[in-house]
């Protein structure tokens, strides 16, 4: 019978809350006026949504 492999201990990324994406404000003009938001990959988990748990 094959051995069961243990799952690595992981937890949700605190920056993106497990989604893998974060929103950043988009600013334009000399006064740096906010016009909207842009979604991008979370740099904390690199889009995986999980980070290794510290044992």
N, C-alpha and C positions, 0 to 999 in steps of 0.2 A: 504494500500500500504506500502511496506517495505521501511525503510529509507535507503538512500545511505550512505555508510561509506566513510569517507574522507581518501584518500591515505596519508600515512605518508610522510613528506618532506624528501627526500633523494637526495644525489648527488653522482656523480662518485668518486671513490677512487682516490686520486691524485698519489698514488704510482704505481698502476697497470693500471690506466686509464680505469677502468670498466671491465677489463678482468678477474680479480680474480687470475691471475698468474703473477709471477715476475721471471726474469732470474738472476742467480747468476753465476759468473765465477768459473770454476773448476781449481784448482791449484794443481800441483804435484811436487814432488822432493824437494831436499834441497834448490834449488834456487827459489822455489815456482813459477815455470813456468806455464803460463796459457795455458790450452789445449782445452778448450771449455766452454760451458755454460750448466747449468742445470736449468730446470724450476721447480718452486715450488709454493705452496699456498701463497698468499699475507697475511702477518701478520697484515696489517692495517685494512683489511675488512674481514679477515678469509675466503677468496674465494668467497664472495658474490658479489663483484664488486661495492657495494654501501655502503656509510656511512651515518649516520643520519645527516641531515642538522641542523646547529645551528640556532635556531630562536632568 
